[in-house]
Each structure stands twice: as structure tokens, then as C-alpha cells.
């Protein structure tokens, strides 16, 4: 019976497995952003901490969106196990570099799932994932904008505080309400 149900899903079985892996990647990303926020808080970088707390929440929302998509379409989701989260950073710049690398990895993963959707003719999932394509483009742009500040601003003493305040503005520009 279980095999019959899997065969009649709107989501191709192979894509279902990729989506569950994506859930884990989004959870890992959320936890990593939480660690980054904690480092910023500990180092008195209030706006950067707020930025990464919000990033963590967003990544969890992205995870839950996929989680619900799978369940709503008859699939089975698996609660991800998260481990190996880095909590040690040398600088705020390293954190943003790590964040950009993380977003690029997620973008590549989403693109890979879409390519597989096309190969398997899973139009339902491909359509669902289009939101993620746009979202990832915005996420990468935000991290790149933040990293550009390190080239413009001396991060010693007052410069680091100024940069921290500017992070809040980048967040607001990326998410106008």
C-alpha cells in the first residue's frame, strides 16, 4: 500500500528525497545563523545580531514551507537532525563571508532540485520552488551588499560600530514594508 501511495503523489519520489534533504539544509542554515547572531550579541554588535536572528527565523520559515508542501501533497517529511554548527568566528567579516557561502550552497541545491524536477517532469514541485529562486537571489544580494561595506569602512573601533548600524539599513532595504 505504501508503494502505491508514493506512486500516486504529485511530487516525484526522487524529488521527495531531495526536498527532505533541502529541509535539513534549511534547518542547518537556521541554526548557523543563530550561532552567528549569538556571536554578534556577545561582541556588542546589536544590529548585526538582530540581522542574523531574523535570518535564522527566515531559514526556519523556508524549511517549514517545504515541510508543509510535502505533507500537503501526500508525501512524508522527516524532522531534520542538526549538528556541527560553528560558534567560533574571528570577525564580523568572516561571519558574512560564511553566510554568503551558505546562501550560495542553498541556491545551488534549489537549482539542482529544479533541474531534477524538469528531468522527472514534476511541474508541481518546480512551480513551488520558483519562489525560492527569487528568494535566494535576494539573500545572496543582501550578503554581498554587507560584504561590500567591509571594503569601504575601516572596521577598527568606531568603524565597526558604524558598519554594525549600516547592517540594519541593508536589512531594511532588502525587506521594505
C-alpha positions as CSV (number, residue, x, y, z in Angstrom):
1,X,0.0,0.0,0.0
2,X,2.8,2.4,0.9
3,X,4.4,2.0,-2.5
4,X,1.1,2.7,-4.2
5,X,0.7,5.9,-2.3
6,X,4.2,7.0,-3.2
7,X,3.5,6.3,-6.9
8,X,0.4,8.5,-6.9
9,X,2.0,11.5,-5.3
10,X,2.0,14.9,-7.1
11,X,5.7,15.0,-6.1
12,X,8.0,12.6,-7.9
13,X,9.5,10.1,-5.4
14,X,13.1,11.1,-6.2
15,X,12.2,14.8,-5.8
16,X,10.6,14.0,-2.4
17,X,14.0,12.7,-1.2
18,X,15.7,15.9,-2.5
19,X,13.2,18.0,-0.7
20,X,13.8,16.2,2.6
21,X,17.5,16.9,2.1
22,X,16.6,20.6,1.5
23,X,14.7,20.7,4.7
24,X,17.8,19.6,6.6
25,X,19.9,22.2,4.8
26,X,17.4,24.9,5.7
27,X,17.4,23.8,9.3
28,X,21.2,23.7,9.4
29,X,21.2,27.2,7.9
30,X,18.8,28.4,10.6
31,X,21.0,27.0,13.4
32,X,24.1,28.5,11.8
33,X,22.5,32.0,11.7
34,X,21.5,31.6,15.3
35,X,25.2,30.9,16.2
36,X,26.2,33.9,14.2
37,X,23.6,36.1,16.0
38,X,24.9,34.9,19.3
39,X,28.5,35.8,18.4
40,X,27.4,39.3,17.4
41,X,25.4,39.7,20.6
42,X,28.4,38.6,22.7
43,X,30.5,41.1,20.8
44,X,28.1,44.0,21.3
45,X,27.1,44.2,17.6
46,X,23.4,44.7,18.3
47,X,22.2,45.4,14.7
48,X,24.2,42.5,13.2
49,X,22.8,40.2,15.9
50,X,19.3,41.3,15.1
51,X,20.0,40.8,11.4
52,X,21.2,37.2,12.0
53,X,18.3,36.4,14.4
54,X,15.9,37.4,11.6
55,X,17.9,35.4,9.1
56,X,17.6,32.3,11.4
57,X,13.9,32.8,11.6
58,X,13.6,33.2,7.9
59,X,15.5,30.0,7.2
60,X,13.2,28.1,9.6
61,X,10.2,29.5,7.7
62,X,11.8,28.3,4.5
63,X,12.2,24.9,6.0
64,X,8.6,24.8,7.2
65,X,7.3,25.9,3.8
66,X,8.9,22.8,2.2
67,X,7.8,20.7,5.1
68,X,4.2,21.7,4.6
69,X,4.4,21.4,0.8
70,X,5.5,17.8,1.1
71,X,2.8,16.9,3.7
72,X,0.1,18.8,1.8
73,X,0.9,16.7,-1.3
74,X,0.8,13.3,0.3
75,X,4.5,12.9,1.0
76,X,6.3,12.1,4.2
77,X,8.6,14.7,5.8
78,X,11.4,14.0,8.3
79,X,12.3,16.3,11.1
80,X,16.0,17.1,10.5
81,X,18.8,16.5,12.9
82,X,21.1,19.5,13.1
83,X,24.8,19.2,14.2
84,X,28.2,20.6,13.6
85,X,27.3,24.2,14.0
86,X,30.3,26.6,14.1
87,X,30.1,29.0,17.0
88,X,33.7,30.4,16.7
89,X,34.3,33.3,14.4
90,X,37.3,35.6,14.2
91,X,35.4,38.7,12.9
92,X,32.1,40.0,11.7
93,X,33.5,39.9,8.2
94,X,34.2,36.2,8.5
95,X,30.6,35.7,9.6
96,X,29.2,37.5,6.5
97,X,31.6,35.5,4.3
98,X,30.3,32.3,5.8
99,X,26.8,33.5,5.4
100,X,27.3,34.2,1.7
101,X,28.9,30.8,1.2
102,X,25.9,29.2,3.0
103,X,23.4,31.1,0.8
104,X,25.3,30.1,-2.4
105,X,25.2,26.5,-1.3
106,X,21.4,26.7,-0.7
107,X,20.9,28.4,-4.1
108,X,22.8,25.6,-5.9
109,X,20.8,23.0,-4.0
110,X,17.5,24.6,-5.0
111,X,18.7,24.9,-8.7
112,X,19.6,21.2,-8.6
113,X,16.2,20.2,-7.4
114,X,14.6,22.3,-10.1
115,X,16.8,20.6,-12.7
116,X,15.7,17.2,-11.4
117,X,12.1,18.3,-11.4
118,X,12.5,19.0,-15.1
119,X,14.1,15.7,-15.7
120,X,11.2,13.9,-13.9
121,X,8.5,16.2,-15.3
122,X,7.5,17.2,-11.8
123,X,5.9,20.5,-12.7
124,X,4.1,20.9,-9.3
125,X,7.4,21.0,-7.4
126,X,9.2,23.1,-10.0
127,X,6.4,25.7,-9.7
128,X,6.6,25.6,-5.9
129,X,10.3,26.1,-6.0
130,X,10.2,29.3,-8.2
131,X,9.6,31.3,-5.0
132,X,12.9,30.0,-3.6
133,X,14.8,31.0,-6.8
134,X,13.8,34.6,-6.3
135,X,14.3,34.5,-2.5
136,X,17.8,33.1,-2.9
137,X,18.8,35.8,-5.4
138,X,17.7,38.4,-2.8
139,X,19.5,36.6,0.1
140,X,22.8,36.4,-1.9
141,X,22.5,40.1,-2.9
142,X,22.0,41.1,0.8
143,X,25.1,39.2,1.9
144,X,27.1,40.7,-0.9
145,X,26.0,44.2,0.0
146,X,27.0,43.7,3.6
147,X,30.4,42.4,2.5
148,X,30.9,45.4,0.3
149,X,30.8,47.6,3.4
150,X,34.0,45.9,4.7
151,X,35.8,47.2,1.7
152,X,34.5,50.7,2.3
153,X,34.7,51.0,6.0
154,X,37.7,50.6,8.3
155,X,36.4,48.0,10.9
156,X,38.6,49.2,13.7
157,X,36.9,50.8,16.7
158,X,34.3,53.3,15.6
159,X,34.2,52.0,12.1
160,X,33.0,48.6,13.3
161,X,30.1,50.3,15.2
162,X,29.2,52.3,12.1
163,X,29.3,49.2,10.0
164,X,27.0,47.4,12.5
165,X,24.5,50.3,12.2
166,X,24.6,50.1,8.4
167,X,23.7,46.3,8.6
168,X,20.3,47.4,10.0
169,X,19.8,49.6,6.9
170,X,20.7,46.8,4.5
171,X,18.2,44.6,6.1
172,X,15.5,47.3,5.9
173,X,16.4,47.9,2.2
174,X,16.1,44.2,1.4
175,X,12.7,43.9,3.2
176,X,10.8,47.1,2.7
177,X,7.3,47.1,4.3
